[in-house]
Amino acid sequence: MTRVWLPPPLLVLCGAALAAELAHDGSPAQATVVLLVFLVLAAVNSPLIFPKSVEAQEAQRRSAADGRPVVYWRPGCTYCVRLRLRLGRRARRLHWVDIRRDPSGAAVVRAANGGDETVPTVVVAGRAHTNPDPDWVRRQLSGAP
């Protein structure tokens, strides 16, 4: 759990230290820009931008009931962030499984990817798709209730 939350505070601390140094050297505008960049990086690497994760078994059960895809993801994964951001509000309709918090979810991902924990892995109708195009995932949602 602490491993999930380690990068965001470190990014904020590094950004604050760098911004303080720039402000001390007489560059308040640069300090502000640097701090904002580090805050955005911290937010993007935070698990808070993802919908609430459920366990793999629960996600599979819900997917079987409503036909919506299951997304296996990991905090700090740029491809997962890309998928999440490109889906926008539609992302809340998917069932998200954090493989760092759920060993059975990690096992599903390894089984689908030849032993690798490659994410995002999206399972639609029992078939796994590794790092699919966000537009394709969006189209899969149009068929689901």
DSSP file with accessible surface (Angstrom, degrees, kcal/mol):
  #  RESIDUE AA STRUCTURE BP1 BP2  ACC     N-H-->O    O-->H-N    N-H-->O    O-->H-N    TCO  KAPPA ALPHA  PHI   PSI    X-CA   Y-CA   Z-CA
    1    1 A M     >        0   0  128      0, 0.0     4,-1.1     0, 0.0     3,-0.5   0.000 360.0 360.0 360.0 -42.2    0.0    0.0    0.0
    2    2 A T  H  >  +     0   0  124      1,-0.2     4,-0.9     2,-0.2     3,-0.1   0.846 360.0  61.9 -67.8 -29.5    2.8    2.5    0.8
    3    3 A R  H  4 S+     0   0  155      1,-0.2     3,-0.3     2,-0.2    -1,-0.2   0.850 100.7  54.4 -63.4 -32.0    4.5    1.7   -2.5
    4    4 A V  H  4 S+     0   0    8     -3,-0.5    -1,-0.2     1,-0.2    -2,-0.2   0.882 114.4  39.3 -67.2 -38.7    1.4    3.0   -4.3
    5    5 A W  H  < S+     0   0   95     -4,-1.1    -1,-0.2     1,-0.2    -2,-0.2   0.467  94.2  87.0 -94.9   0.7    1.5    6.3   -2.5
    6    6 A L  S  X S+     0   0  101     -4,-0.9     4,-1.7    -3,-0.3     5,-0.2   0.943  83.0  52.2 -70.1 -47.8    5.3    6.8   -2.5
    7    7 A P  H  > S+     0   0   54      0, 0.0     4,-2.7     0, 0.0     5,-0.2   0.918 103.7  55.2 -60.4 -44.5    5.8    8.5   -5.9
    8    8 A P  H  > S+     0   0   11      0, 0.0     4,-2.3     0, 0.0     5,-0.2   0.951 111.3  42.1 -58.5 -49.5    3.2   11.4   -5.5
    9    9 A P  H  > S+     0   0   63      0, 0.0     4,-2.8     0, 0.0     5,-0.2   0.894 114.2  53.1 -64.8 -34.2    4.6   12.8   -2.2
   10   10 A L  H  X S+     0   0   87     -4,-1.7     4,-2.7     2,-0.2     5,-0.2   0.911 109.2  49.1 -64.7 -40.1    8.2   12.4   -3.5
   11   11 A L  H  X S+     0   0   40     -4,-2.7     4,-2.6    -5,-0.2    -1,-0.2   0.914 112.1  48.4 -63.8 -41.2    7.3   14.4   -6.6
   12   12 A V  H  X S+     0   0   54     -4,-2.3     4,-2.8    -5,-0.2    -2,-0.2   0.935 113.0  47.7 -64.7 -44.1    5.7   17.1   -4.5
   13   13 A L  H  X S+     0   0  116     -4,-2.8     4,-2.6     2,-0.2    -2,-0.2   0.925 113.6  46.7 -63.6 -44.2    8.7   17.3   -2.2
   14   14 A C  H  X S+     0   0   73     -4,-2.7     4,-2.6     2,-0.2     5,-0.2   0.921 114.2  48.1 -63.7 -43.1   11.2   17.4   -5.1
   15   15 A G  H  X S+     0   0    0     -4,-2.6     4,-2.8    -5,-0.2    -2,-0.2   0.908 112.2  49.1 -63.3 -41.6    9.1   20.0   -6.8
   16   16 A A  H  X S+     0   0   44     -4,-2.8     4,-2.7     2,-0.2    -2,-0.2   0.912 112.0  48.6 -65.3 -41.0    8.8   22.1   -3.7
   17   17 A A  H  X S+     0   0   65     -4,-2.6     4,-2.2     2,-0.2    -2,-0.2   0.934 114.4  45.1 -64.4 -45.1   12.6   21.9   -3.0
   18   18 A L  H  X S+     0   0   83     -4,-2.6     4,-2.4     2,-0.2    -2,-0.2   0.922 114.3  49.0 -65.4 -41.5   13.4   22.9   -6.6
   19   19 A A  H  X S+     0   0    9     -4,-2.8     4,-2.8    -5,-0.2     5,-0.2   0.902 109.8  52.1 -65.1 -40.1   10.8   25.7   -6.6
   20   20 A A  H  X S+     0   0   60     -4,-2.7     4,-2.6     2,-0.2    -1,-0.2   0.914 109.9  49.1 -62.5 -41.7   12.2   27.0   -3.2
   21   21 A E  H  X S+     0   0  109     -4,-2.2     4,-1.7     2,-0.2    -2,-0.2   0.924 112.7  47.0 -63.5 -43.8   15.7   27.1   -4.7
   22   22 A L  H  <>S+     0   0   39     -4,-2.4     5,-2.5     2,-0.2    -2,-0.2   0.904 113.1  48.7 -64.9 -41.1   14.5   28.9   -7.8
   23   23 A A  H ><5S+     0   0   50     -4,-2.8     3,-1.5     1,-0.2    -2,-0.2   0.905 109.7  52.3 -65.1 -40.0   12.5   31.4   -5.7
   24   24 A H  H 3<5S+     0   0  157     -4,-2.6    -1,-0.2     1,-0.3    -2,-0.2   0.842 106.2  54.4 -63.7 -33.5   15.5   32.0   -3.4
   25   25 A D  T 3<5S-     0   0  102     -4,-1.7    -1,-0.3    -5,-0.2    -2,-0.2   0.400 128.1 -98.2 -81.5   1.2   17.6   32.7   -6.5
   26   26 A G  T < 5S+     0   0   58     -3,-1.5    -3,-0.2    -4,-0.1    -2,-0.1   0.756  91.0 115.3  92.4  24.8   15.1   35.4   -7.6
   27   27 A S     >< +     0   0   38     -5,-2.5     4,-2.3    -8,-0.1     5,-0.2  -0.571  23.7 157.6-123.6  69.8   13.0   33.5  -10.1
   28   28 A P  H  > S+     0   0   86      0, 0.0     4,-2.2     0, 0.0     5,-0.2   0.861  75.0  54.0 -65.0 -32.2    9.5   33.3   -8.6
   29   29 A A  H  > S+     0   0   74      2,-0.2     4,-2.2     1,-0.2     5,-0.2   0.941 111.2  44.6 -67.0 -45.4    7.8   32.8  -12.0
   30   30 A Q  H  > S+     0   0  114      1,-0.2     4,-2.7     2,-0.2     5,-0.2   0.892 111.3  54.7 -63.7 -38.8   10.1   29.8  -12.8
   31   31 A A  H  X S+     0   0    7     -4,-2.3     4,-2.6     1,-0.2    -2,-0.2   0.920 108.1  49.0 -61.7 -41.6    9.5   28.5   -9.3
   32   32 A T  H  X S+     0   0   82     -4,-2.2     4,-2.6     2,-0.2    -2,-0.2   0.927 112.1  48.0 -63.6 -44.7    5.8   28.6   -9.8
   33   33 A V  H  X S+     0   0   89     -4,-2.2     4,-2.4     2,-0.2    -2,-0.2   0.936 112.7  48.4 -62.7 -46.0    6.0   26.8  -13.1
   34   34 A V  H  X S+     0   0   32     -4,-2.7     4,-2.4     1,-0.2     5,-0.2   0.936 112.0  49.0 -61.5 -44.7    8.2   24.1  -11.8
   35   35 A L  H  X S+     0   0   60     -4,-2.6     4,-2.4    -5,-0.2    -1,-0.2   0.926 111.2  49.8 -62.9 -42.6    6.0   23.6   -8.7
   36   36 A L  H  X S+     0   0  101     -4,-2.6     4,-2.4     2,-0.2    -1,-0.2   0.907 109.8  51.2 -62.9 -40.9    2.9   23.3  -10.9
   37   37 A V  H  X S+     0   0   76     -4,-2.4     4,-2.5     1,-0.2    -1,-0.2   0.939 111.9  46.5 -62.3 -45.2    4.6   20.8  -13.2
   38   38 A F  H  X S+     0   0   45     -4,-2.4     4,-2.3     1,-0.2    -1,-0.2   0.873 110.9  52.8 -67.3 -34.2    5.6   18.6  -10.3
   39   39 A L  H  X S+     0   0   72     -4,-2.4     4,-2.4    -5,-0.2    -1,-0.2   0.909 109.7  48.5 -66.7 -39.9    2.1   18.9   -8.8
   40   40 A V  H  X S+     0   0   91     -4,-2.4     4,-2.6     2,-0.2     5,-0.2   0.929 111.3  50.1 -64.6 -43.8    0.6   17.7  -12.1
   41   41 A L  H  X S+     0   0   76     -4,-2.5     4,-1.8     1,-0.2    -2,-0.2   0.910 110.8  49.8 -60.6 -39.9    3.0   14.8  -12.2
   42   42 A A  H  < S+     0   0    7     -4,-2.3     4,-0.4     2,-0.2    -2,-0.2   0.924 111.4  48.8 -64.7 -42.2    2.1   13.9   -8.6
   43   43 A A  H >< S+     0   0   53     -4,-2.4     3,-1.1     1,-0.2     6,-0.3   0.918 110.6  50.0 -64.7 -41.8   -1.6   14.0   -9.5
   44   44 A V  H 3< S+     0   0   44     -4,-2.6    32,-0.3     1,-0.3    -1,-0.2   0.851 112.6  47.6 -67.1 -31.8   -1.2   11.8  -12.6
   45   45 A N  T 3< S+     0   0   37     -4,-1.8    -1,-0.3    -5,-0.2    -2,-0.2   0.437  92.9 101.8 -89.4   3.4    0.8    9.2  -10.6
   46   46 A S  S X  S-     0   0   10     -3,-1.1     3,-1.3    -4,-0.4     4,-0.2  -0.629  74.6-134.7 -87.1 142.3   -1.7    9.2   -7.8
   47   47 A P  G >  S+     0   0   21      0, 0.0     3,-1.4     0, 0.0    -1,-0.1   0.637  94.7  84.7 -68.8  -6.6   -4.2    6.3   -7.5
   48   48 A L  G 3  S+     0   0  129      1,-0.3    -4,-0.1    -5,-0.1     4,-0.1   0.744  77.9  63.5 -68.8 -21.6   -6.9    9.0   -6.9
   49   49 A I  G <  S+     0   0   39     -3,-1.3    -1,-0.3    -6,-0.3    -5,-0.0   0.631  93.2  78.7 -78.7  -9.3   -7.4    9.6  -10.6
   50   50 A F  S <  S-     0   0   12     -3,-1.4     3,-0.1    -4,-0.2    42,-0.0  -0.714  90.9-105.7 -97.4 147.2   -8.6    6.0  -11.0
   51   51 A P        -     0   0   11      0, 0.0    -1,-0.1     0, 0.0    -2,-0.1  -0.248  60.2 -70.1 -60.5 160.4  -12.1    4.8  -10.1
   52   52 A K        -     0   0  185      1,-0.1    44,-0.5    -4,-0.1     2,-0.2  -0.277  56.2-128.1 -56.9 129.8  -12.3    2.7   -7.0
   53   53 A S        -     0   0   29     -3,-0.1     2,-0.3    42,-0.1    44,-0.2  -0.525  22.0-163.9 -80.4 149.8  -10.7   -0.7   -7.5
   54   54 A V        -     0   0   27     42,-2.5    44,-0.3    -2,-0.2     2,-0.1  -0.799  33.1 -85.7-122.4 167.8  -12.5   -3.9   -6.7
   55   55 A E     >  -     0   0  126     -2,-0.3     4,-2.7    42,-0.1     5,-0.2  -0.399  40.6-112.0 -72.0 156.0  -11.1   -7.4   -6.3
   56   56 A A  H  > S+     0   0    1      1,-0.2     4,-2.7     2,-0.2     5,-0.2   0.891 115.8  51.0 -58.1 -44.0  -10.6   -9.5   -9.5
   57   57 A Q  H  > S+     0   0  139      1,-0.2     4,-2.2     2,-0.2    -1,-0.2   0.914 112.1  46.8 -62.6 -41.3  -13.3  -12.0   -8.5
   58   58 A E  H  > S+     0   0   58      2,-0.2     4,-2.8     1,-0.2    -1,-0.2   0.912 112.2  50.4 -66.8 -41.5  -15.8   -9.3   -7.9
   59   59 A A  H  X S+     0   0    0     -4,-2.7     4,-2.7     1,-0.2    -2,-0.2   0.918 111.2  48.6 -62.4 -41.7  -14.9   -7.5  -11.1
   60   60 A Q  H  X S+     0   0   87     -4,-2.7     4,-2.3    -5,-0.2    -2,-0.2   0.909 111.8  49.6 -65.6 -39.7  -15.4  -10.7  -13.1
   61   61 A R  H  X S+     0   0  145     -4,-2.2     4,-1.7    -5,-0.2    -2,-0.2   0.948 113.6  45.4 -63.5 -46.2  -18.7  -11.3  -11.4
   62   62 A R  H  X S+     0   0   96     -4,-2.8     4,-2.8     1,-0.2     6,-0.3   0.899 111.8  52.4 -64.7 -40.3  -19.9   -7.8  -12.2
   63   63 A S  H  X S+     0   0   18     -4,-2.7     4,-2.7     1,-0.2    -1,-0.2   0.895 107.7  51.4 -63.6 -39.8  -18.6   -8.0  -15.8
   64   64 A A  H  < S+     0   0   90     -4,-2.3    -1,-0.2     1,-0.2    -2,-0.2   0.874 114.4  45.2 -64.4 -33.5  -20.5  -11.3  -16.3
   65   65 A A  H  < S+     0   0   82     -4,-1.7    -2,-0.2    -5,-0.2    -1,-0.2   0.893 129.5  20.5 -78.1 -40.1  -23.7   -9.6  -15.1
   66   66 A D  H  < S-     0   0   38     -4,-2.8    -3,-0.2     2,-0.1    -2,-0.2   0.518  93.7-125.8-112.7  -5.3  -23.5   -6.3  -16.9
   67   67 A G     <  +     0   0   46     -4,-2.7    -4,-0.2    -5,-0.3    -3,-0.1   0.545  59.6 141.8  77.3   5.8  -21.1   -7.1  -19.9
   68   68 A R        -     0   0   66     -6,-0.3    -1,-0.2    -5,-0.1    -2,-0.1  -0.550  55.0-102.4 -82.5 147.2  -18.7   -4.2  -19.1
   69   69 A P        -     0   0    2      0, 0.0    26,-2.1     0, 0.0     2,-0.5  -0.211  24.5-132.8 -65.4 156.6  -15.0   -4.7  -19.5
   70   70 A V  E     -aB  95 123A   3     53,-2.3    53,-3.0    24,-0.2     2,-0.6  -0.947  16.7-156.3-109.1 129.9  -12.6   -5.3  -16.6
   71   71 A V  E     -aB  96 122A   0     24,-3.2    26,-3.1    -2,-0.5     2,-0.5  -0.940   1.7-159.0-111.1 121.1   -9.4   -3.2  -16.6
   72   72 A Y  E     +aB  97 121A   2     49,-3.0    49,-1.8    -2,-0.6     2,-0.3  -0.880  29.3 161.3 -96.1 124.9   -6.3   -4.6  -14.7
   73   73 A W  E     -a   98   0A   4     24,-2.7    26,-2.8    -2,-0.5    27,-0.4  -0.833  31.7-144.3-139.4 173.9   -4.0   -1.7  -13.9
   74   74 A R    >   -     0   0   53     -2,-0.3     3,-1.7    24,-0.2     6,-0.2  -0.993  32.5-105.9-144.0 133.9   -1.1   -0.6  -11.6
   75   75 A P  T 3  S+     0   0    9      0, 0.0     3,-0.1     0, 0.0   -30,-0.1  -0.312 105.9  28.7 -58.6 141.8   -0.4    2.8  -10.1
   76   76 A G  T 3  S+     0   0   38      1,-0.3     2,-0.6   -32,-0.3   -31,-0.1   0.340  84.2 133.1  89.2  -5.9    2.4    4.7  -11.8
   77   77 A C    <>  -     0   0   13     -3,-1.7     4,-2.2     1,-0.2    -1,-0.3  -0.685  46.0-156.4 -81.7 117.4    1.8    3.0  -15.2
   78   78 A T  H  > S+     0   0  102     -2,-0.6     4,-2.6     1,-0.2    -1,-0.2   0.859  93.5  53.1 -63.3 -35.5    1.8    5.6  -17.9
   79   79 A Y  H  > S+     0   0  126      2,-0.2     4,-2.3     1,-0.2    -1,-0.2   0.863 108.6  50.2 -69.0 -34.5   -0.2    3.5  -20.2
   80   80 A C  H  > S+     0   0    0      2,-0.2     4,-2.9    -6,-0.2    -2,-0.2   0.914 111.1  48.8 -67.3 -41.7   -2.9    3.0  -17.5
   81   81 A V  H  X S+     0   0    9     -4,-2.2     4,-3.1     2,-0.2     5,-0.3   0.927 110.4  51.7 -62.6 -43.9   -2.9    6.8  -17.0
   82   82 A R  H  X S+     0   0   87     -4,-2.6     4,-2.5     2,-0.2     5,-0.2   0.941 112.0  46.0 -58.1 -47.2   -3.3    7.3  -20.7
   83   83 A L  H  X S+     0   0    1     -4,-2.3     4,-1.8     1,-0.2    -2,-0.2   0.948 114.0  48.7 -61.1 -47.9   -6.2    4.9  -20.9
   84   84 A R  H  X S+     0   0   31     -4,-2.9     4,-1.0     1,-0.2     7,-0.2   0.930 114.6  44.1 -59.9 -46.7   -7.9    6.5  -17.8
   85   85 A L  H  < S+     0   0  103     -4,-3.1     3,-0.4     1,-0.2    -1,-0.2   0.903 112.6  51.0 -69.2 -38.6   -7.5   10.0  -19.1
   86   86 A R  H  < S+     0   0   98     -4,-2.5    -1,-0.2    -5,-0.3    -2,-0.2   0.786 107.7  54.0 -70.8 -25.7   -8.6    9.3  -22.6
   87   87 A L  H >< S-     0   0    2     -4,-1.8     3,-1.5    -5,-0.2    -1,-0.2   0.743  86.0-179.7 -78.4 -23.1  -11.7    7.5  -21.4
   88   88 A G  G ><  -     0   0   30     -4,-1.0     3,-1.5    -3,-0.4     4,-0.3  -0.292  65.8  -9.1  60.9-137.0  -12.8   10.5  -19.3
   89   89 A R  G >  S+     0   0  232      1,-0.3     3,-1.3     2,-0.2    -1,-0.3   0.743 127.1  72.8 -67.4 -21.6  -16.0   10.0  -17.4
   90   90 A R  G X  S+     0   0  121     -3,-1.5     3,-2.0     1,-0.3     4,-0.4   0.743  78.1  78.3 -64.0 -22.0  -16.7    6.7  -19.2
   91   91 A A  G X  S+     0   0    0     -3,-1.5     3,-1.4     1,-0.3    -1,-0.3   0.819  81.8  65.6 -58.4 -28.8  -13.9    5.2  -17.1
   92   92 A R  G <  S+     0   0  151     -3,-1.3    -1,-0.3     1,-0.3    -2,-0.2   0.695  92.1  62.7 -68.2 -17.2  -16.3    4.9  -14.2
   93   93 A R  G <  S+     0   0   79     -3,-2.0    -1,-0.3    -4,-0.2    -2,-0.2   0.651  92.2  81.5 -81.5 -15.2  -18.4    2.4  -16.2
   94   94 A L  S <  S-     0   0    7     -3,-1.4     2,-0.6    -4,-0.4   -24,-0.2  -0.460  85.2-117.6 -85.1 163.1  -15.5   -0.1  -16.3
   95   95 A H  E     -a   70   0A  16    -26,-2.1   -24,-3.2    -2,-0.1     2,-0.4  -0.907  33.4-157.2-102.0 115.1  -14.5   -2.5  -13.5
   96   96 A W  E     -a   71   0A   2     -2,-0.6   -42,-2.5   -44,-0.5     2,-0.5  -0.812  10.7-170.4-101.2 133.7  -11.0   -1.6  -12.4
   97   97 A V  E     -a   72   0A   0    -26,-3.1   -24,-2.7    -2,-0.4     2,-0.8  -0.981  15.0-147.0-125.4 117.6   -8.6   -4.0  -10.6
   98   98 A D  E >>  -a   73   0A   5     -2,-0.5     4,-1.2   -44,-0.3     3,-1.0  -0.756   7.5-159.8 -82.9 110.6   -5.4   -2.7   -9.0
   99   99 A I  T 34 S+     0   0    6    -26,-2.8     7,-0.3    -2,-0.8    -1,-0.2   0.691  87.6  62.2 -71.1 -15.9   -3.0   -5.7   -9.5
  100  100 A R  T 34 S+     0   0   92    -27,-0.4    -1,-0.3     1,-0.2   -26,-0.1   0.798 112.5  36.3 -74.1 -28.6   -0.7   -4.3   -6.7
  101  101 A R  T <4 S+     0   0  149     -3,-1.0    -2,-0.2     1,-0.2    -1,-0.2   0.605 117.9  52.8 -96.7 -16.8   -3.5   -4.7   -4.2
  102  102 A D    >X  -     0   0   15     -4,-1.2     4,-2.0     1,-0.1     3,-0.5  -0.888  57.8-170.1-127.8 101.4   -5.0   -7.9   -5.5
  103  103 A P  H 3> S+     0   0  102      0, 0.0     4,-2.1     0, 0.0    -1,-0.1   0.845  91.1  56.0 -59.2 -32.3   -2.7  -10.9   -6.1
  104  104 A S  H 3> S+     0   0   49      2,-0.2     4,-1.8     1,-0.2     5,-0.1   0.871 106.2  51.3 -70.7 -31.3   -5.5  -12.8   -7.9
  105  105 A G  H <> S+     0   0    0     -3,-0.5     4,-2.1     2,-0.2    -1,-0.2   0.910 108.6  50.9 -66.6 -41.2   -5.8   -9.9  -10.4
  106  106 A A  H  X S+     0   0    5     -4,-2.0     4,-2.7    -7,-0.3    -2,-0.2   0.892 108.0  53.6 -62.8 -36.6   -2.0  -10.0  -10.9
  107  107 A A  H  X S+     0   0   42     -4,-2.1     4,-2.4     2,-0.2    -1,-0.2   0.896 106.4  51.9 -65.7 -38.0   -2.4  -13.7  -11.6
  108  108 A V  H  X S+     0   0   40     -4,-1.8     4,-1.9     2,-0.2    -1,-0.2   0.929 111.2  47.6 -62.5 -43.6   -5.0  -13.0  -14.2
  109  109 A V  H  X S+     0   0    0     -4,-2.1     4,-1.5     2,-0.2     9,-0.3   0.927 111.6  49.6 -65.4 -43.5   -2.7  -10.5  -15.9
  110  110 A R  H  <>S+     0   0   93     -4,-2.7     5,-3.3     1,-0.2     6,-0.4   0.910 110.4  50.9 -62.4 -40.2    0.3  -12.9  -15.9
  111  111 A A  H ><5S+     0   0   88     -4,-2.4     3,-0.6     1,-0.2    -1,-0.2   0.878 113.0  45.9 -65.1 -34.3   -1.9  -15.7  -17.3
  112  112 A A  H 3<5S+     0   0   43     -4,-1.9    -1,-0.2     1,-0.2    -2,-0.2   0.718 117.4  43.3 -80.3 -20.9   -3.0  -13.4  -20.2
  113  113 A N  T ><5S-     0   0   26     -4,-1.5     3,-1.6     3,-0.3    -1,-0.2  -0.079 116.5 -96.7-121.6  33.3    0.5  -12.1  -20.9
  114  114 A G  T < 5S-     0   0   76     -3,-0.6    -3,-0.2     1,-0.3    -4,-0.1   0.851  90.1 -43.6  61.0  34.7    2.8  -15.1  -20.9
  115  115 A G  T 3 <S+     0   0   47     -5,-3.3    -1,-0.3     1,-0.3     2,-0.3   0.297 112.3 117.6  95.4  -9.7    3.9  -14.5  -17.3
  116  116 A D    <   -     0   0  101     -3,-1.6     2,-0.9    -6,-0.4    -1,-0.3  -0.656  65.3-135.1 -91.2 149.9    4.4  -10.8  -17.5
  117  117 A E        +     0   0   75     -2,-0.3     2,-0.5    -3,-0.1    -7,-0.1  -0.454  42.4 165.9 -97.1  59.5    2.4   -8.3  -15.5
  118  118 A T        -     0   0   57     -2,-0.9    13,-0.1    -9,-0.3    -6,-0.1  -0.667  25.8-129.5 -82.1 122.8    1.8   -6.0  -18.5
  119  119 A V  S    S+     0   0    6     -2,-0.5   -40,-0.2     1,-0.1   -39,-0.2  -0.895  75.9  44.9-128.2 156.7   -0.9   -3.4  -17.9
  120  120 A P        +     0   0    0      0, 0.0    11,-3.8     0, 0.0     2,-0.5   0.481  67.2 172.2 -75.6 141.4   -3.4   -2.2  -18.7
  121  121 A T  E     -BC  72 130A   0    -49,-1.8   -49,-3.0     9,-0.2     2,-0.5  -0.990  14.1-161.4-115.0 121.2   -4.9   -5.5  -19.6
  122  122 A V  E     -BC  71 129A   0      7,-3.1     7,-2.3    -2,-0.5     2,-0.6  -0.918   2.5-156.4-108.9 125.9   -8.6   -5.2  -20.5
  123  123 A V  E     +BC  70 128A  24    -53,-3.0   -53,-2.3    -2,-0.5     2,-0.5  -0.916  13.5 178.7-106.0 119.8  -10.8   -8.3  -20.4
  124  124 A V  E >  S- C   0 127A  22      3,-2.6     3,-2.0    -2,-0.6   -56,-0.1  -0.992  72.3 -17.3-122.0 121.8  -13.9   -8.2  -22.6
  125  125 A A  T 3  S-     0   0   99     -2,-0.5    -1,-0.1     1,-0.3     3,-0.1   0.877 129.2 -51.3  52.3  41.2  -16.2  -11.2  -22.7
  126  126 A G  T 3  S+     0   0   76      1,-0.2     2,-0.5    -3,-0.0    -1,-0.3   0.457 115.8 113.0  81.2  -0.3  -13.5  -13.4  -21.2
  127  127 A R  E <   -C  124   0A 173     -3,-2.0    -3,-2.6     2,-0.0     2,-0.3  -0.919  59.9-137.4-112.1 127.4  -10.8  -12.3  -23.8
  128  128 A A  E     -C  123   0A  40     -2,-0.5     2,-0.4    -5,-0.2    -5,-0.2  -0.601  15.4-170.8 -86.3 141.5   -7.8  -10.3  -22.7
  129  129 A H  E     -C  122   0A  43     -7,-2.3    -7,-3.1    -2,-0.3     2,-0.5  -0.988  16.1-142.2-131.5 119.7   -6.4   -7.4  -24.6
  130  130 A T  E    S-C  121   0A  59     -2,-0.4    -9,-0.2     1,-0.2   -11,-0.1  -0.721  75.1 -18.3 -91.0 128.0   -3.1   -5.9  -23.6
  131  131 A N  S    S-     0   0   57    -11,-3.8    -1,-0.2    -2,-0.5   -10,-0.1   0.900  86.7-170.0  46.4  56.4   -2.7   -2.1  -23.7
  132  132 A P        -     0   0   16      0, 0.0    -1,-0.1     0, 0.0    -3,-0.0  -0.284  31.7 -88.7 -73.3 161.1   -5.6   -1.6  -26.1
  133  133 A D    >>  -     0   0   71      1,-0.1     4,-2.0     2,-0.0     3,-0.5  -0.467  33.0-129.5 -66.0 134.6   -6.4    1.6  -27.8
  134  134 A P  H 3> S+     0   0    0      0, 0.0     4,-2.6     0, 0.0     5,-0.2   0.851 108.9  57.1 -57.6 -33.1   -8.6    3.8  -25.6
  135  135 A D  H 3> S+     0   0   56      2,-0.2     4,-2.0     1,-0.2     5,-0.1   0.894 105.5  50.7 -65.1 -37.0  -11.0    4.4  -28.6
  136  136 A W  H <> S+     0   0   57     -3,-0.5     4,-1.7     2,-0.2    -1,-0.2   0.924 110.2  49.2 -64.5 -43.4  -11.4    0.6  -28.9
  137  137 A V  H  X S+     0   0    0     -4,-2.0     4,-1.4     1,-0.2    -2,-0.2   0.924 108.8  53.6 -62.9 -41.8  -12.2    0.3  -25.1
  138  138 A R  H  X S+     0   0   54     -4,-2.6     4,-1.0     1,-0.2     3,-0.4   0.910 106.9  51.8 -58.8 -41.3  -14.7    3.2  -25.5
  139  139 A R  H  X S+     0   0  145     -4,-2.0     4,-0.7     1,-0.2     3,-0.4   0.858 103.9  57.6 -65.2 -32.6  -16.4    1.3  -28.3
  140  140 A Q  H  X S+     0   0   57     -4,-1.7     4,-0.5     1,-0.2     3,-0.4   0.834 102.9  55.4 -66.4 -29.4  -16.6   -1.8  -26.1
  141  141 A L  H >< S+     0   0    1     -4,-1.4     3,-0.6    -3,-0.4    -1,-0.2   0.778  94.1  67.5 -73.1 -27.7  -18.6    0.3  -23.6
  142  142 A S  H 3< S+     0   0   95     -4,-1.0    -1,-0.2    -3,-0.4    -2,-0.2   0.835 101.5  47.9 -64.9 -27.3  -21.2    1.3  -26.2
  143  143 A G  H 3< S+     0   0   75     -4,-0.7    -1,-0.2    -3,-0.4    -2,-0.2   0.687  99.5  82.8 -84.4 -17.5  -22.4   -2.3  -26.4
  144  144 A A    <<        0   0   11     -3,-0.6   -77,-0.1    -4,-0.5   -78,-0.0  -0.581 360.0 360.0 -87.7 150.1  -22.6   -2.7  -22.6
  145  145 A P              0   0  101      0, 0.0    -1,-0.1     0, 0.0    -2,-0.1  -0.219 360.0 360.0 -66.1 360.0  -25.6   -1.5  -20.6
